[in-house]
Structures are given as C-alpha cells and as structure tokens.
Amino acid sequence: QVQLVESGGGLVQPGGSLRLSCVVLRSIFNIHTMDWYRQAPGKQRELVAAITNTVTTNYADAVKGRFTISRDNAQNTVYLQMNSLKPEDTAVYYCHIRAYPTLWGQGTQVTVSS
C-alpha cells in the first residue's frame, strides 16, 4: 500500500517562507516523477511543481523563481521550499506520484495572510 504524508504547512505573513515535506510510505519513490499540487477554495487543483527521477524540474509560471522542488531518494521524501509567499499562494498543498494518478495524501494547509 502506497501512502503519501504531507507536512510543513501553516500560517505565514506575505513575503515569508515555508518548507513542505512529503514522505512516500513505500520504497518505490526513487523511480517516479513527483508533483506538488495545490487547491484553493472554490478553485480546481493545479500543478505547482514537478521533479523527475533524474531531478529535472518544472514549475507553474505563478511560482517560478519563488518555489523550489527537491527530493531525497534515500528518505523517500520530496520537498517544496516556498519563498516570497503571497496571499494568492493560500491553498491546500498535495504531493502526488505521477504514476499513481488516483492516489492523494491528506494535504497540508498553507495560509498567507497578515
């Protein structure tokens, strides 16, 4: 059974930073592309960042230059470093294994507000 456990969200002021983590609870991690998605209230879930097993990264235009995705294969963990946060980054953030399209974790709430 593959499970995804996200953590690291919270309340932060505009301009602040957070680091999200996602642990994959099964040792299939290092062969797959990992994604971070987010879903704001009343909006569709959107892809924020992705990292392949060869560490190629891609970012949504809205977060380029502010967010950094990385992975630690030894720890079965993917990270999302979020800097210069804006109120419009407020959402529930989910990690995702691209090869398991219907599998989602519980998400972690990020709220950017003064």
TORLOPA-947153 format. One record per residue (C-alpha): residue number from 1; residue in three letters; x, y, z. Coordinates in Angstrom, 2 decimals, padded with zeros to 5 digits. Each point is the difference from the previous one (the first is absolute). Example, Ala and Ser with C-alpha at 12.3 -4.5 7.8 and 13.67 -1.06 7.14 Angstrom:
<resi 1 | resn ALA | xx 012.30 | yy -004.50 | zz 007.80> $
<resi 2 | resn SER | xx 001.37 | yy 003.44 | zz -000.66> $
END
This chain:
<resi 1 | resn GLN | xx 000.00 | yy 000.00 | zz 000.00> $
<resi 2 | resn VAL | xx 001.45 | yy 003.34 | zz -001.09> $
<resi 3 | resn GLN | xx -000.70 | yy 002.97 | zz 002.25> $
<resi 4 | resn LEU | xx 000.91 | yy 003.67 | zz -000.24> $
<resi 5 | resn VAL | xx 000.42 | yy 002.09 | zz 003.14> $
<resi 6 | resn GLU | xx 000.34 | yy 003.76 | zz -000.43> $
<resi 7 | resn SER | xx 001.13 | yy 002.40 | zz 002.73> $
<resi 8 | resn GLY | xx 001.46 | yy 003.44 | zz 000.55> $
<resi 9 | resn GLY | xx -002.94 | yy 002.27 | zz -000.73> $
<resi 10 | resn GLY | xx -001.12 | yy 002.84 | zz 002.21> $
<resi 11 | resn LEU | xx -000.81 | yy 003.68 | zz 000.27> $
<resi 12 | resn VAL | xx 002.62 | yy 002.40 | zz -001.32> $
<resi 13 | resn GLN | xx 000.08 | yy 003.70 | zz -000.79> $
<resi 14 | resn PRO | xx 000.40 | yy 001.24 | zz -003.57> $
<resi 15 | resn GLY | xx 003.65 | yy -000.16 | zz -000.98> $
<resi 16 | resn GLY | xx 000.66 | yy -002.89 | zz 002.36> $
<resi 17 | resn SER | xx 001.20 | yy -003.53 | zz -000.67> $
<resi 18 | resn LEU | xx -001.12 | yy -003.56 | zz 000.65> $
<resi 19 | resn ARG | xx 001.46 | yy -003.39 | zz -000.81> $
<resi 20 | resn LEU | xx -002.41 | yy -002.81 | zz -000.76> $
<resi 21 | resn SER | xx 000.97 | yy -003.66 | zz 000.26> $
<resi 22 | resn CYS | xx -001.61 | yy -003.12 | zz -001.39> $
<resi 23 | resn VAL | xx 001.03 | yy -003.49 | zz 001.04> $
<resi 24 | resn VAL | xx -000.92 | yy -002.93 | zz -002.21> $
<resi 25 | resn LEU | xx -000.66 | yy -002.97 | zz 002.22> $
<resi 26 | resn ARG | xx 001.27 | yy -002.71 | zz -002.29> $
<resi 27 | resn SER | xx 003.36 | yy -000.40 | zz -001.68> $
<resi 28 | resn ILE | xx -001.12 | yy 000.76 | zz -003.55> $
<resi 29 | resn PHE | xx 000.87 | yy 003.63 | zz 000.27> $
<resi 30 | resn ASN | xx 003.24 | yy 000.32 | zz -001.93> $
<resi 31 | resn ILE | xx -001.32 | yy -001.19 | zz -003.36> $
<resi 32 | resn HIS | xx -002.88 | yy 002.41 | zz -000.35> $
<resi 33 | resn THR | xx -000.72 | yy 003.59 | zz -000.89> $
<resi 34 | resn MET | xx -001.39 | yy 001.85 | zz 003.00> $
<resi 35 | resn ASP | xx -002.35 | yy 002.98 | zz -000.18> $
<resi 36 | resn TRP | xx -001.25 | yy 002.66 | zz 002.39> $
<resi 37 | resn TYR | xx -003.54 | yy 001.21 | zz -000.61> $
<resi 38 | resn ARG | xx -002.10 | yy 002.57 | zz 001.80> $
<resi 39 | resn GLN | xx -003.70 | yy 000.70 | zz 000.29> $
<resi 40 | resn ALA | xx -001.38 | yy 003.32 | zz 001.16> $
<resi 41 | resn PRO | xx -003.61 | yy 000.35 | zz 001.21> $
<resi 42 | resn GLY | xx -002.41 | yy -000.02 | zz -002.93> $
<resi 43 | resn LYS | xx 002.75 | yy -000.77 | zz -002.51> $
<resi 44 | resn GLN | xx 001.22 | yy -003.07 | zz -001.83> $
<resi 45 | resn ARG | xx 003.09 | yy -001.84 | zz 001.14> $
<resi 46 | resn GLU | xx 003.02 | yy 001.28 | zz -001.92> $
<resi 47 | resn LEU | xx 003.51 | yy -001.28 | zz -000.60> $
<resi 48 | resn VAL | xx 002.60 | yy 002.13 | zz 001.76> $
<resi 49 | resn ALA | xx 003.29 | yy -001.85 | zz -000.53> $
<resi 50 | resn ALA | xx 001.37 | yy -003.33 | zz -001.16> $
<resi 51 | resn ILE | xx 003.28 | yy -001.88 | zz 000.31> $
<resi 52 | resn THR | xx 001.01 | yy -003.08 | zz -001.97> $
<resi 53 | resn ASN | xx 002.12 | yy -002.89 | zz 001.19> $
<resi 54 | resn THR | xx 002.92 | yy 001.65 | zz -001.85> $
<resi 55 | resn VAL | xx -000.64 | yy 003.24 | zz 001.94> $
<resi 56 | resn THR | xx -001.40 | yy 001.98 | zz -002.92> $
<resi 57 | resn THR | xx -002.37 | yy 002.61 | zz 001.40> $
<resi 58 | resn ASN | xx -002.95 | yy 001.98 | zz -001.35> $
<resi 59 | resn TYR | xx -002.03 | yy 002.77 | zz 001.57> $
<resi 60 | resn ALA | xx -003.27 | yy 001.78 | zz -000.57> $
<resi 61 | resn ASP | xx 000.54 | yy 003.56 | zz -001.20> $
<resi 62 | resn ALA | xx -001.63 | yy 001.35 | zz 003.15> $
<resi 63 | resn VAL | xx 002.74 | yy -001.43 | zz 002.24> $
<resi 64 | resn LYS | xx 003.12 | yy 000.13 | zz -002.18> $
<resi 65 | resn GLY | xx 002.88 | yy 001.64 | zz 001.79> $
<resi 66 | resn ARG | xx -001.71 | yy -000.34 | zz 003.39> $
<resi 67 | resn PHE | xx -000.55 | yy -003.74 | zz 000.52> $
<resi 68 | resn THR | xx 002.57 | yy -002.80 | zz -000.20> $
<resi 69 | resn ILE | xx -000.82 | yy -003.70 | zz -000.18> $
<resi 70 | resn SER | xx 002.58 | yy -002.57 | zz 001.08> $
<resi 71 | resn ARG | xx 000.15 | yy -003.66 | zz 000.97> $
<resi 72 | resn ASP | xx 001.96 | yy -002.28 | zz 002.29> $
<resi 73 | resn ASN | xx -000.26 | yy -003.52 | zz -001.37> $
<resi 74 | resn ALA | xx 001.68 | yy -001.51 | zz 003.05> $
<resi 75 | resn GLN | xx -002.78 | yy 001.44 | zz 002.18> $
<resi 76 | resn ASN | xx -002.85 | yy -000.58 | zz -002.50> $
<resi 77 | resn THR | xx -000.77 | yy 003.70 | zz 000.42> $
<resi 78 | resn VAL | xx -000.82 | yy 002.87 | zz -002.33> $
<resi 79 | resn TYR | xx 000.19 | yy 003.61 | zz 001.15> $
<resi 80 | resn LEU | xx -001.46 | yy 003.31 | zz -001.10> $
<resi 81 | resn GLN | xx 001.88 | yy 003.07 | zz 001.19> $
<resi 82 | resn MET | xx -002.30 | yy 002.99 | zz -000.31> $
<resi 83 | resn ASN | xx 001.46 | yy 003.50 | zz 000.26> $
<resi 84 | resn SER | xx -001.46 | yy 003.49 | zz -000.49> $
<resi 85 | resn LEU | xx -003.44 | yy -001.39 | zz 000.72> $
<resi 86 | resn LYS | xx -003.05 | yy 001.94 | zz -001.16> $
<resi 87 | resn PRO | xx -003.63 | yy -000.11 | zz 001.17> $
<resi 88 | resn GLU | xx -000.91 | yy -001.69 | zz -003.27> $
<resi 89 | resn ASP | xx 002.21 | yy -002.95 | zz 000.98> $
<resi 90 | resn THR | xx -002.55 | yy -000.86 | zz 002.69> $
<resi 91 | resn ALA | xx -001.24 | yy -003.54 | zz -000.69> $
<resi 92 | resn VAL | xx 000.17 | yy -003.60 | zz 001.09> $
<resi 93 | resn TYR | xx 003.19 | yy -001.48 | zz -001.44> $
<resi 94 | resn TYR | xx 000.20 | yy -003.63 | zz -001.08> $
<resi 95 | resn CYS | xx 002.85 | yy -002.14 | zz -001.20> $
<resi 96 | resn HIS | xx -000.67 | yy -002.57 | zz -002.70> $
<resi 97 | resn ILE | xx 001.71 | yy -002.91 | zz -001.71> $
<resi 98 | resn ARG | xx -000.61 | yy 000.43 | zz -003.68> $
<resi 99 | resn ALA | xx -000.12 | yy -003.76 | zz -000.61> $
<resi 100 | resn TYR | xx -002.85 | yy -000.33 | zz 002.56> $
<resi 101 | resn PRO | xx -002.53 | yy 002.56 | zz -001.30> $
<resi 102 | resn THR | xx -002.79 | yy -000.79 | zz 002.46> $
<resi 103 | resn LEU | xx 002.18 | yy -000.06 | zz 003.12> $
<resi 104 | resn TRP | xx 000.00 | yy 003.15 | zz 002.14> $
<resi 105 | resn GLY | xx 001.08 | yy 000.80 | zz 003.53> $
<resi 106 | resn GLN | xx -001.95 | yy 002.07 | zz 002.51> $
<resi 107 | resn GLY | xx 001.74 | yy 003.21 | zz -001.03> $
<resi 108 | resn THR | xx 001.45 | yy 002.78 | zz 002.11> $
<resi 109 | resn GLN | xx -001.59 | yy 003.44 | zz 000.39> $
<resi 110 | resn VAL | xx 002.02 | yy 003.07 | zz -000.90> $
<resi 111 | resn THR | xx -001.48 | yy 003.36 | zz 000.95> $
<resi 112 | resn VAL | xx 001.74 | yy 003.23 | zz -000.97> $
<resi 113 | resn SER | xx -001.53 | yy 002.94 | zz 001.83> $
<resi 114 | resn SER | xx 000.97 | yy 003.03 | zz 002.05> $
END
